[in-house]
Amino acid sequence: MGDRDWNPLGYKTLYRELFKKHLNRQEMLMNMKRPVGWFFAFHPSELIYVFDLISAFPEQYSAYCAARGSSVDLIDASIATGYSHFLCDYFKTTIGAIIEPEKATKPLIPKPDFIVGSRALCVAHHEMADVFARYYNVPRFVVNYPYWTSDSLKNVDELTKEAEWADELYVEYTVKRLQKLVEFLEGIAGEFDEEKFKQVFKKSERTSKLLIEILKLMMSKPTPGSQREIGDFVFISFFVLGSDYALEFCQKAYEIIKERVKSGEGVSDERYRLLTFGIMPWHSLSLYEYCERMGANFPVNLYVNASVHLVDSKKPFESMVRRSMHFTNSSYEMLESIVKTARKADIDGALLLENTGCRITSMIIRPLADVLREELGVQSLILDAPQCDPRVMPMERAKTQIDAFIESLS
């Protein structure tokens, strides 16, 4: 199989600008002695900007360590102190950075003044928040999002998370918890500013719409962008939604991909279109480029899709509940939303990443492969690919499996 020209969108410069502005904000707030909070994926990230909080994200920091090559030593450090090897990669990497900071990638994650745990995907976020809060002896707040089932949520859209119907009891309970979170943050960071709250959510709404439009454009033929670029969208949608720099990034990114689609330009000479799902293997993102250079492109990344949701600035608290309405936080009978997306993208197969570093996302891999085969007649390649530990997925072995799978599509 020949190596095809690779033509990414060129988002790397935009990401550098985004991260620089985020770090500048962090430094400014550090100088102002603002409180530091640790947060997890699917938390209500807009509140960071409402209360001028210094935000730190153990998961994002662990991904950063994996991409920079320090995660293996940190994982081993956590195991050496008694934590099990089968625990979450993000948890083990963060614990390692706490125990042996000299081995961690700089800049280090700042020490927290408080921690917010949330369950909108992973129940282990509760336990991680508890462990970290006990370690640093800081206050902790937990937002319990519901696990959605077919009798509590109807016809949810896979990208926007808009639903035909959602159980009012679930929604009202979670809204009350989010309002309690606002009270908790007031006690730490000062008085709640209603006008600032409205302005932040207006930015969040605009940013969310752009993210969704970009992911829709990714399903164009040929696939316009690389997953090496699109995968970092999770940082925006999970952690900095509501910021000026996230909106600025998305405005520029949208214009770039819109022009790419208009001109009919693709990331490579497209032979096959693959759906992918799983936490990105941050240590080996070249995996996606390898596939794309082989002519197998990714119009859909369900992990990225799960991270986005349509924000309604007129109903901010309800919007914060909506971010939990994704297929990895729902019962398996609700996978029809995935089938609709996969059919729209006209896929030829799927690359699914089974993750020994994340039991939660791995549990759905087999049901997902089954439904894609049963409903669309497409086959899946399942790879062992932890998000932070490259030792489980040697790249040469992964490439051999990918080669064989692509050959089987011919």
N, C-alpha and C positions, 0 to 999 in steps of 0.2 A: 504494500500500500504506500503510495507516494505521500510525501510531506507537502501539504498545500500552503500557499501564502496565508499569512495570519495578519488580520487587519482590525485591531481593536478600535474602540471608539475614541480612545485618548482621554479618558477620565482621570488618569493619574495626576495630572497637574491640578485638576479641580479638587481631588482628594487632599493633595498637599495643602492647598489653600484652606480647605475646610478644617483639617486637623490643626493647622497653625492658628487659625482664629479661635478654635476651641481651647487650645492650650494657652493662648493669650488671655482669654476670659478667665481660665482657671488661675493663672498667675495674678491677674488683677484682683480677683476675689480673695486669693490667699493673702495678698498685701492688705486687704480690707478686713482680714481676720474673720471672714464669713465661715459658717459651719460646713464641714465636709460630710456628705452622705454617701453611703454605699447602696447601690441599686442593682436590680437584676432585670433581665429581659422581660418585656411586656409590662413593666411598671409604668405609672402615669408620668411620663418624662416631662410633660409641659410644666409640672409644678416646680421643677428645678429652676426654671426661668422666671416663674412667678415670685419665688422666694429668694432669688439670687443665691442659690446654693452652689457650693463646689461639689460637682458630681464625680463619683468614681464607680467603675463598673468591673467587679471581679472577673466576669466572663470576657468582657472586651479586653481587659488587661492580659488575661491568660492567652487569648488569641494572639495578642501582640507578642507575648513571650514565645509562643509557638512559631510565629512567622519569623522571629529573630533568632530562633535556635536555642533558647534557654529553657524551654518547657521540660525537656527530658530530665535535666538535673533537678528541677523543682519538683517534678512528680516523684522522682526517686527519694528526694529529701522528705516528702510527706509520708511515703511508704515506710521509710526508715524510722519514723517516729511512731508508727503503729497504725496509720490509716491504711485501709485496704486498697489493693490495686484496682478493684472493680468499682470503686467510687467514681463520681463525675470527674472528668479530666479538668474542668474549670476549677472545681473545688481543690483538687490535689495540687494544681499549679499555683493557685493563690496561697494555699497553706504553705507550700514550699517557699514562696516569695516572702511570707511572713517569718518563717523559721530561719531561712538562710538568704536574707536580702542581697548578700554579696554575689549570689549566683543569678539573680534576677536581672532582666533587661531594664535599663534605665530609660526614662525616669520611672521611679518606683510609684506604685499606687499609694496615694496619701492615706494616712491613718484616719479612720472615721470618727466623727463625733456622734453619729447615729447611723442606724441601718434600717432600710425599708425592704422587707421581704414581701414577695407577691407570688400567688399561685395562678398564673394564667397559662401555664404550660407544664412546669416542672414542680412537683410537690417537694423535691429536694431543695428548692429555693428557700423554703421555710427552715429546713435543717441547716443549710449553709448560713443563712442570716443569723440563726441562733448560735451556731458555733463562733462565728466572727464577732457577734455582739458580746458573747461571754469572754472571748479572748481579750477584747479591748475594753470590756466593762462599760459599754455604752448602751443607751436606750435603743429599742427595736420596735418597729410597728409592722404588722402583717395585714396585707389586703388579700382576703380570700375570694378570688374569682370563682364562679361556678364551673363545673365540668358539664359541658352541654350534651344533652341526649336528644333523641328524636321526639320525645314528648315535652321538651322545653325550648326547642329551637326549630324553626321550619324554614326550609329553602334559603339558606344563607349563601350569599355570593362569595366565591373563594377569594377574590381580590379585595373588594370593598368592605366585606363583612356586614353588608346590609342584609337584613333578613325579613322574610314575609311576616314572621311573628317570633317574639321571644317572651318567655314566661316573665310576667311582671314581678312576681315574687322574687325571682333571681335578680332581676335588674334593680329593683328597689333595695334589696339587701346590700348589693355591691355598691350602689350609689351612697348608701349610708356609711359604709366602711370607708369610701373615698372621702366623704365629708369629714369623717373622724380623722383621716390622714391629714387633711388640711388643718384641723385643730392641733394635731400632734406637731406639725411643722410650724405652726404659729408659736407654739411653746418653745421651739428651738431657734427659729429664725426671725421672729418678729411678726408684726401685724399683717394680716391678709389684705392685699390690695386688689379690690374688685375690678377696677379699671385695667390694671396690668394683666389680670387674669383673662379678661376679654380680649385684650390685644394679643397676648400669647396664643390663645386658641384660634384667633383669626389667621395668624401666621401658620399655625399647625395645620389648619384646614387647607390653606393654599399649598403647603408642602405635601400634604397627604395626597391631594388630587394630582399633583405632578408626579409623585412616585408611582401612583396607580397608572397614569397615562404612559409613563416610561415602560412599565412592565407589560402593558398592553402592546406597545410598539415592539417590544422584544419578540412578540409572537408573529411578526411580519415575516414574509418570505422574500429574500433569504434572511436568516436571523442576523440582525444588525450589529449585535455586540457580544462581547466575551463574558463568560461567567467570572473571569478573573477581575472584572470591573463591577459587574452587577452584584456580586456577592457582598461587597462592602456596603451595599444599601442597608443591610441589617443594622449597621452602626447608626445610620441616620434614623431609621424608623423605630429602633429599640431605645436609643439613648439620647438623641439630641433633637427630637421632634419638638418644634416650638421655638427653635433658635433662629436668629437672623441668618446665620451662616448656613444652616440646613436649607432654608428657603432659597438663598442665593445659589447654592450648589445645584439644587434641583431645577431652578430656572435655566441655568446654563446647560445642564446635562440634558434637559428636555429638548432644547433647541438643537443640540448636536445630534441626538438620535433621530429627531424628526427630519432633519436634513438627510441623514443617512438613509432612512426609509424612503424618503421622496426620490432619492437618486437610485434606489434599488441596489445599494451597496451592502455587502454582507461581511461578517467577520472572517469568513473563509469560503472556499469553493464548496458550497453545501451539497453533500450527498445524502446525509441523514439528519433527522431532527429528533433529538432526545429530550425527554423530560428528566429532570434530576431532583432528588430530595435527599436531605441529610444535612447536619451541621457541616459547614465547610471544613475540610481538612486544612487548617490554616498553615500547617507546616509544609504542605505540598499542593499549593494552588496551581502549580504547573500541570497538574493532572487534567484540569479543564482545557488548558491551552493545548496539551498533547492531543486530546480528542478533537478539538477544533481544527488543528493542523491536519488531522486525518479526514477532515470533511464531515465530522459528526458535531453538530452545533446544538446549543441548548436554548430553545425559545422559552422554556419554562423551568424555573427553579422554585419548587414548592416551599423550600425553607425560607427563601426571600419573600415569596408571596405571603406566607403565614405571618411575617413580621409587619406587613402594612395593613392599614385599615383606613376607611374614609372618616375623617373628623368632621363633625358638625359643630361649628363654633356657637350655634344657638342652643345646642344641647351638649355642653362640654362633659358633664359627668356621665351621661349616657354614652358618649363617644368613648370615654375611658373604659366603660364596660365592654363596648363593641370590640375592642382590641383583643379580647379573650375568645372571640367567636371564630376560631380557626380550626382546621380539621385535626390538628394534633392535640387539641383540647376538646375533642368531641368523640362520641361513640362511633364505632366503625361503620354503622349503617348510614352515616352521614357523608360517606365518601363520594356521593354523587356529584358534589360540587367540583371535586377533582376531575371526575370523568368529563364534565362539561368543559373545563379548561383544557384538558388534554385533547379532547376532540377538536376544539377550536384551534389549537396549535398544530393540529395535524401531525402528531408525532409518529415516529417509526419504532421507537423503543424507549427504554428508561435506564438510567444509571442511578442506582439507589445505594446510599452509603450507610451500611450497618455499623453502628458505632459502639464499641466496647466502652468508650468513655461517656456514653449517654444512653442509659437503658430506656429512658422515656421515648426518645425519638426512634430508637431501634425497634421498639415493640410494634410499631405500625408498618415496618418495612414489608413484611410478608403479606399482610392484608392488602397493602397498596399494590404490590406486585400481582397479587391474585385478581384484584378488581380491574387492573389495567389489561390483564390477559383475557379475563372473562368478558369485559364490556367492549374492549377495543381491539382485542386480538394481537396486542403487542407484547413482546418479551422484555424482561428486565435482567440487567446484570447487577448482582448484589456484591459490593466490595466491602471488606472490612476496612474501615477508615475512621479511626478516632480523630477528634478535632485537635488534640494537642500532642499526641504521642505517635511519632512517625515509625516507631519500631514495629508496630502491628501491621503496617501497610508498606512494605518495601516497594519503592516506585517501579523497579524493574518487573516485579511480579504483577503489580497492578497494570502496567503497560501490556504485559503478555495477555492478561485476561481481557483487557479492552480490545486489543488486536483481534482476538478470537471472536469476541462479541460483535464487533463491527463487521468482521468477515461473515458472520452468520446472518447479518442483515442483507447481504448482497443477493 
